Structure formats: structure tokens, C-alpha cells
Amino acid sequence: MNLSSKKFARYGLASFLSAVPLVLTLTAQAEDPTPLRYGAGMTFQRDSNLFRLDSETPGGVQSDNITNGYAYLGFDTTLSRQRLYGNFNFGKTQFSRFSQLDYDKQDIKAGWDGDFPGQIRTGLTWTRTAQLANFADLTVPRRNVITRDAVRLDLDVPVVANWHIVAAGAANQARNSNTLDRGSDLDGRTVEGGIRYVTPYGNRLDVVGQQTNVDYIERTATPFSDSAYRERSASLRAMWAVSGASRLEGNVGYLERRNENFSNRDFSGPNFRVAWTWEPAGSTVVAVTAYRTMGSAGDNEFDAAVTKALRIAPVWDVTGKLSLNAQVEAGQRRYIGSIFEGLPMEIETPGREDDFQSWGLGLRYAALRWLLIDIGYRGERRDSNRYLRDYDDHTGTVTVQIGF
């Protein structure tokens, strides 16, 4: 299986970091009651290790200055008990030294939800992203823009008292622009169903089962790649207000993956993601997230990886116009499903484990009603038991946005 499919759910770091202030901005604006929003902005970024290389790599690490210009349009309107919303962002990312990596960027989310038919709560969403693939672990970095589309339908059916039946269906696809990565083009389909208990205070517990089928549409099975897989999971999900100042949400469950052709690469295990949000004061919020996930590996030798991590992210509103935010995360990634499993011992390679850490600081200043300035810094480090897989990276960003 080639590199891109292992990363199809992970955005390219260079483009992702340049988008962080924008994503935060759109999130804040989505809560604005104004029915129509529009504007434009520029993000300037300095990346000290664009290709996420070990400092001992021949030729050394490469830095670059990156500029992202974008325009956005958003709306959020309610008619009776129906809500229609959308956020559309289109931009162009340009690299100073590596102009061959320039690409057009997209971030779209649109949807509808409401009580239809009758008392059935229905939600329909469409999301699209176009992002540059991650450079980490690529022997020869190349430009590959991954376009992902996903459509999801959610149903919440009241049954009796506080009990509901919940169901969902989703379809997604990923397409790669580079011909070397077309074997990672995929189509996925997901169905889920379960029961929900809702308390009089709005807290809820879900018990759900889920199945996902993924086909690599441009790929036939070979000793080094599979053409399809199926995942099944069962989980308990919760959204619970512990007190007036804190809430808990997340899921705990068990997941198994079965490959279509190579059962020796099947895996299963527990999955969980738990987030606790605490508001010790009206101007301060602290979010603590712990997770264990099994999914895309981000390495072209392995089918998947088990990732365990802890993240702490506080936000402090200094004034009505000025806020500060920070983030610290540390974890470990263990890789599973090597393409060399089952081959003669003399060509097998040892397992791989990475320790990773990241940290960041940000400042947001709403200078005027129509003018927003974001300044941020992010550091990142990876320590691996594989030769030349360690790296350090430092990124600084400045975003200036005007909007109405």
C-alpha cells in the first residue's frame, strides 16, 4: 500500500498549519447570529522544516516562507424548525522557495437539520477539503493534493420517554492529484445504528454499532498492498454536563479491521477519545483530551498505527477583543500491519514506534468589527526507533482577515 492512502485522513502539515488561524476564525464566525458572512484574508507562515526531515539527513532540512490567500462566504439561517448553514472557503497556497508545490485550497461545509418528518430529528451534511498531502516519511517529497468529499445523514427517532433510536449513513471518497498516488484513491461507505438515552437536562448516552467498507478503486491486491478492507466497531458515546462549569464528551469502544486479501494484516483493539472541558471563570476555558485511536499509519511500510496521546488546550479571553490560547500534546504511535509480515526473516524489519510532542501559543486580536489579526507559533518533535525518522519543526504564522 503506498504512502498516500495511509495518510488519506491526515492533512499536509505545511498547509494545515497555515490554515489553523482560518479554521479558528470560521468556527468563531459560525456562532455569529449574522445570517450572511463574507470576507478575505492572508496568512503568512515561516516553516523551519518543511519536509519533516531528520537533521542528519543528507542535504539537511529545508525551510520556506508560505503564503495563503483566501476568500470565504458563510450563512446560517433558521426557518421554523429547520436550519440551513454553510461555510465556503477558497484560497491559494504559494511557497517561496518550492513554488512547484503551489496549490489551490478548499474548505467547504454545508448542511441542513431539523425535525422532519414529524418529530424525527434529521441532519444532512456535506464536507469537502483539498489539502496538500503530508511530506513526513516521503523519500522524495512530491506535490500531491488530496481532495476529500463526504456526505452524512443522521436520524434521531424518539421512541418512548427518554429513549431514542439513532441511525446514520455516510459516503466518502478521496482523490489524489499525483499519478504516483492514484492507487490510494478510495471510496468508503459507513452505516451505524443504536439507541440513545436523553436526560431531562439534555445529557445523553449512545450505544452504537458501526460498519465501514473501503475500496481502493485504482488498485488490485499485491503482496505489498490490499484493495479493500472492512471495519466494525461498537462504542458508548456520551455528552454530559458534569456541573455548570464542566462537561464531558467522547466515546469508548472496540474496533476491528479485516482486510480483503491479507488476513495477516488484520487488527483489532480498544478505541477511545474522551474530552473534558472546564470553565473555571467566565473568561477562561481549559480542554483536556485523552485518546487511543487505530487508523492510518502515515508510513508507506505499515497499514495502520495505534496512537495514544494526551492534549491540554487552555484559552483566556483577556478582553472583549483580545484572547490568548495555548496547546501541549504528547503521545506515542505504534505501527502495525507491516508489508513485510510473513516474508522470510532475513528481509523482515523490526517494528516501529514513535514518540511525539507538540506545543503552541496563539494571540487573537479583533482590532475592529471587520478586522481580525491572529499570531501563532507551533513547535513539533518526533523521536523514532527507526533511523532518520526523528525531526524537529518550528512554525510561525500571522493571519490578517477582513470580514463583514
N, C-alpha and C positions, 0 to 999 in steps of 0.2 A: 504493500500500500504506500503510495507516495506521500510526500510531506504535506501537501496542501489539505488532503482530506482529514488528516489528524488534527488540523488546526481550523477546520471549517467553522467552528463556533468561536474562534478567538480572533479578535480584530488585530490588524497590524499595529505594533506598538507605536511606530512613528506617527501614524495617522490617528491612533486612539488618543495619545497624549495631547495632540494638538486639538482634539475635539472635546476634552474634558470640560473646559470652561463653557463651551457651547451647550453641551448636554445639561450642565447645571442651570444654564440660563433658560433653556427650553422647559426644564422641569419647573423652575420658578414661575415662568410665564404661563404654564398650563394651569396653575392655580389662580391666575388672574381672571376675575369675572368678565373682563372685557371680551365681547364676543368675537372680535377680529383683531389679530395682531400681525404686524409685518415689520420688517427691518432688514438690516445687513450688518456685517461685521468683518473684522480682520483679526486673525490670530498669528502672532509671531512666536516662533519656537526655536530654541537652541538645544540640539541633542548631541551629547558628548560621545555617544557610542551607537550610531545609527543602526548598525548591523548586529549588535549584541554579540561582539566577539571577545574572546579571551585576550588579555593584554599581551600574552606571549605568542599570539597568532602571527605567522609571517606577514609582514606589512603593517602590523599594528591595527589599532582601532581607527575608525573614521568618524568624524563629526560633521554636522551640517546645520545650516540655518533653513528653516522650513516656514513657509507662509501659507495660510489657508484663508481664502476669501469666500464669503458665503452670503446668501440671502435666504430669508425664511418667511413663511406665511403660516399663521395658525388661527384656528377658530374653535369655539366651544359654545354650543347653544343648546338650550333645553326647550322643548315644545311639549306641553302637557307633561307626561311621564316618560318622554323619550329624550335621549341625549345624543347629539351628534357632535363629533370632535375630530380635529385633525391637526397635525404638525408636519409641515413640509420644509425641508432644508436642503438646499443645493449649493455646492461650492466647488472650488478648485484648489487642490493642494500642489504647491510648487516647491521643489528642492533647489537650493542654491548651487551646490557642487554636483549633485547627481540628478540633473534635470531629466534624465531618461526614466526616472521614477514618477514624474508628474502624473496626476490622475484626477478625474472628476469624482467628487464625493457626493453621496446621497444619504439622507436620514429621513425616513417617512414613517409616520404612524397615524392611522385614521381608523375610526370606528364608530359604532352605534351601540347603545344599550338602553334597555327599557323593559317595561312589563308588557310582553307580547308573546303569545296570545294570552289574554286574561291576566292571571296573577303569576305567570311563568316569567321569571327574570331571564332575559336573553341578552347576550353580548356577542358582537361580531367585530373582529379587529383585523387589520392588515398592516403589516410592517415590511419595510424594505430598507436595506442598507447596502452601500457599495463602499468597501474599505480595502486598503492595501494589505495584503497578507503579511504575516509576521516574518521577519528575517531571521529570527533566532534559529540556530542549528542548521541553516542552509549552508552547504559547502560553497556554492556560488550564488550570492544574492541575485534575485531577479524580480522584475516587476510583475506582480500578479494581483489583479483587482478581483475580489470575490464579491459577487452580487447575491444577496440572500433575500428571498421573499417568503413570508409566512402568513397564512390565513387561519384564524382560530374562531370557532363557535363555542360559546359556553351557555349552558342551560342550568337553571336553578328552579326546581319544581316543588312548591310547598305540598306536603302530604297530609300531615296531621300534627297539630300543636306546634312544637318547635322543630319538627323533623322535616327534612327536605331530601329530595333525590337530586344529585348533581351529575352532569354528564358534559363531555366536551369532545370535539373532534378538531383536528388540525392537519394542515398540509403545508409542507415547506420544501424549498429547493435551494440549491447553491450552484452557482455557475462561475467558473474560473476563466479569466481573460487570457492567461498564458497557455499556449498549446501544450507545454510540458506538464501542465496541471489539469488538463481536461479529464483525465482519469479519475479525478476527485469530484467531478460534477455529480450531484446526488439529488434524489427525490425521497422525501420522507413523509410518512403518514402516521398519525397518532390518534388513538381513541382512549377515553378514560371514563370511568363511572364510579359512583359511590354514594354514600349517604352523608348528610350534614346535619349537625345539631347547632341551633342558634339560640343563645340565651336571651332573655328579655332586655339585657343591656347591650346586645349587639355582638358579643363574643361568639366565636364559632369554632367547631371542631369538625374536620372532614376525615373520613376513612375512604380511600380511593384506590382503585387498581388501574394500571395504565399499560398499554402495549404500543410500541413504536416499531415500524418496519422501515428500513432504509435500503435503497437500491442505488448502486453506483452505475449510472446509466451508460457510461462510456467505457466500462471495464468488464473484462472477463477474468475469471479466477485464475491465478497463477500461484506457484509456490511462495511468492512474496506478497501477494495481495488477495483479498477476498472481494466478491462482487456484491455482497449484501449481508445484512445482519438483522436480528430481531432483538428488541429489549422488552423485558417485562418488569414491572415494579409494583409494589404495594406500599402505601405510606399513610401516615397520620399527619394531617396538616392542621395548623391552629393559627388563629388570630385572637389574642386575648389581652384585654386591658388588666394588667396586674393591679394597678392603682391609678389614681388620677394623674400621676406623674411618670408612669412607666407602662410599657406594653411589650408583649412577647409575640413573635410570629415566626413561622418556619415549618419545616416538615422533617419527619424521621421515617425512614423506610428501608426496603431491601430491593436491590436491583440485580438482574441477571441479563447477560448478553449471550446470545447464541449466534455464531457465525454460520453462514450458509454452507461453506465448504470445509472449513478447517476447525474442527471441534477442539483441537489442542489449544486454540487461542480464545476459547470461551472463558468468561469470568463472571463472578457474582460476589456480592457483598453488601454491607450496610451503606446507606447514603443518608446524610442529614445536613440541614442548614438551619441554624437557629439564630435569630436576631433579637436582641433586647435593646429597646430604645428608652432612654431615661432623660427626663427633663427636670433637672434639679432646680432650675429657675426659668422664668419666662423667656430669658434671652439666651439660654444655653441648652443644647441637646447633645447627648452622648450616645452613639450607636456602637454596640458590641456584637460582632458576628463571628460565630464558630461554624465551620463546615467540614464535611468529608464528602467528596464527590468522586465518582468514577466516570470517566469520559475521555474526550480527545486528548491524545498524549502530547502533541506538539513536537514530535520527533519522528523521522521517517523510518526508524527501525522498529517502532512499537505501535501496536494497535490502540492502546489506551493507557491511562495512568490513574492512580489513586492519589488524590490531593487532599491534604489536611492542613487547615490554617486557622488562624485567629486574627481578626481585624478590629481595630478600635478607631473610631472616627468622631471627634467632637466638633461642634460648630458653636461659635459665640457671636451673637449679634451685638456688636459694640454700641452702635447707634442705629437709628432707623435707616441710615444709608450705608453703614459700614459693617461688614461681617468678616470674621476670621474662621478658617477651617483647617483641620489637620487630619492626618491619617497615618497609622502604623499597622503593618501587616507582616506576619511571619508564618512560615509553614514548610511543609515537606511534600515532595512529589515522588512517588514510587511508580516506575514504569512496568507495564505488564503486556504480555502478548507479543514477544519478540518474533520477528520473521525468521530467526534462526532456530527457534524451538523445534526439536525433533530432528534436526540435522546432525551429522557426525560431530562428535565432541571437539575435534580439532578445529572446527570453524565456528563453534559457538562462542558467544561473547558473554562476559559477566553482566549481571543485572545492573540497572542504572537507578540511582537515587539522587535527587537534587534537594538542597535546602535553599529557600529563597526568602528575601526580606524586601520590603518597600516602605517608603516613608515620604510624606509630603506636607507642604504648607501652602495655604492659599489666602488671598485677600480679595474681597469683592467690594467695590465702591460704586454705588448708584449715585453718581455725581449729579445728575438731573433726571427728571422723569423719563426722558428719552435717551439718556446716555449711561452706559454701564461699562465699567472697567474691571477686568479680572487679571490678577497677577498670581502666578503659581510656580512652585518648584516641586519636583519629584525625584527621588533617588531610588535606585533599584540594584539589588545584588543577587547573584546566584552562585552557589557553591555545589559542584557536582563531583561524583566519584569517577566520572569519565574525563579523559584527557582533553584539554582545550574546550571544556564546556562551561567554565566559570566566566562570569563577566560582571562589570560594574557599569552603571549608566546614570547620568545626571541630566535632567531636562528642565529648562526654564521656559515659561510661556507668559505672554502678555496678550490679552484679548480686549479689543475696543469694539463695542457694539452700539448701534443706534437703532431705536425701535419705537413703534407707536401702537 
